[in-house]
Amino acid sequence: MNLLQKYLDDLRFIIGVLFMIFALILVVLGITEPVVPGRLNLNLYTGLFMAVFSGGMLFFSVRDQMKAEEGPKKTKASVAL
Amino acid sequence: MKLSMIDYGIIAVYFVFVLGIGFLLKRRVKSSGDFLMSGKSIPLWITSLAFISANLGAQEVIGMAASGAKYGIMTAHFYWVGAIPAMIFLGVFMMPFYYGSRARSVPEYLKLRFDEKTRSFNALSFAAMTVFSSGVSLYALAILLQSLLGWSFEVSVWLSGGIVLAYILTGGLTSAIYNEVLQFFLIVLGIAPLVFAGLHQVGGWNGIEQQLPAVMTHTWQNMGSAADNPMGVNIFQMVMGLGFVLSFGYWCTDFLVVQRAMVAHNMSAAQRTPIVAAIPKMLIPFVVILPGLIALVLTKTDGSFALPLKPDGRMDFDMTLPVMLSHYYPTGLLGIGLTALMASFMSGMAGNVTAFNAVWTYDIYQTHFKKNAPDKHYLWVGRMATLFGILLSVATAYLARSFNNIMDLLQLVFGFVNAPLFATFLLGMFWRRTTGHGAFWGLLSGTVMAAITQGITIAEGKGGWMLSTPVHEFSSAMAQAFAIAIVAWTSCFVITIVISLATKAKPADELRGLVYSLTEKPKETGVTWYLRPAPLAVAVLVAVIALNFVLR
């Protein structure tokens, strides 16, 4: 619960989750819905771009949280040594 | 425009997140400082994006697309001339005083630097202005939803007001700032595909250049005479009126935007906030102005695309963006695009309300009603001010629906108040001899001169109410607005100097940290040299000059 709270405190995580939901909806629609001939498949392209963007946000958020979690442990270990 | 259940679902998901942010941040709000100033703990990337997002309201998103269709790429002057230089000036020269003086608001800085009457004049006019701006945003959103989706005016106004109230009341300024960042990404990612699809259809920038007259695709080439360009302004009016007076007056002194930099976690971050914000800001024209140009090309080349007409037969440019969304976006992306539009309205409204509640609590209530109450009391007053601000915004939206001319008049009056303000700050920060009496009477005379200039000149049927035969007719309302700003600023500047020389200045000890010559310059430690405010500012300035050159 504490860890979840930490993630929810990070705006990058919230943005990442929201845009990942949007990306999934758009990609599914892009694949399943017919596209007007001569027009770009905007749902698919935008969905893929959003997936990359939100993936990046989530990656950096999780990486920083893990670093923050490891930091104190390492310090304790070095003190013990 | 017809939305499907998926589009409504997307809008619902967004609002769940918006409200969720407010509730998540609720436990962080323990004092009035947390509620009204975010506890001065926000990281640089968030303050920077919030800095431009607070301004990325309805006028920017809908209005700039409309101006793009009406004036062409010259509209980019509102960014490259009318914003970036002022943002850089704020970061490099003015933030050290705002942040270093420990003032909690822009009016409070005026109190520290000058006196109570100057602060009260600024606080009262600013508080009224923010509430009315917020109401105008709400009104515009309700009208848009009514015309696009057939939603009732009442439901749109109360629902939007209720959502903004809920997330500010729970999470305070931090919640508003976090949501502004969320809204920034939504606006950019929700509208950029439109530009991509439009450019793909019209053959890119080359296609636009081939289809439209040269005056629509150049920023500087037709500025020699006001008659040569669709804006009807010449180079002096553009650079002095927009680029100096109005731009610096807004970006450097308006608490709505300055507040976002003042909540940064240290002085260096506060200084870099507007400079870092200038980087995405200079690229926003490509998202909000290009749709207007693309729409113009489509009206010529695509038989299935047409902008709606006004009752007088002219094209309704305000509908450019909604019509483009409807034309290009399929189910799903349409929901995202519409959510982006709604987000832009709410972002503008939330920015105004959070600035209003801080100014009301610190500069009006604490100063004039109850000075030494416990902090919990001011937290309560801040919350009540939020509620009060939203209710006034709703009332303003109804007022605007009934009497549209009243809104024009109010905006005009507040324009008069804002125009001379930068002269007061410039003299106050850089000339230690400036006095409180000089600042107050300078501000007042600038406002009066602005009203007189509007009253004796005319443009597009507006103004000229003081004389039966106006002394001058401007080529456009924009040229008139720029000229009014120049007159207001100059009178404020001159009167402030004259009265300051005739009155007694504050002793040097009282001005340390408030005036340039008496303040130790901040020393940067622990920040790589190229990330410091001055080198960053130079890089941004070079980039914006390059943009102007490429599209000259």
Interface residues (C-beta under 8 A of the other chain):
Chain A: L8 D9 L11 I14 I15 L18 F19 I21 F22 I25 L26 L29 G30 E33 V35 R39 L40 L42 N43 Y45 T46 F49 M50 F53
Chain B: I6 G9 I10 V13 Y14 F17 G20 I21 L24 I46 Y178 V181 L182 F185 L189 P193 F196 A197 H200 Y328 Y329 P330 T331 G332 L333 I336
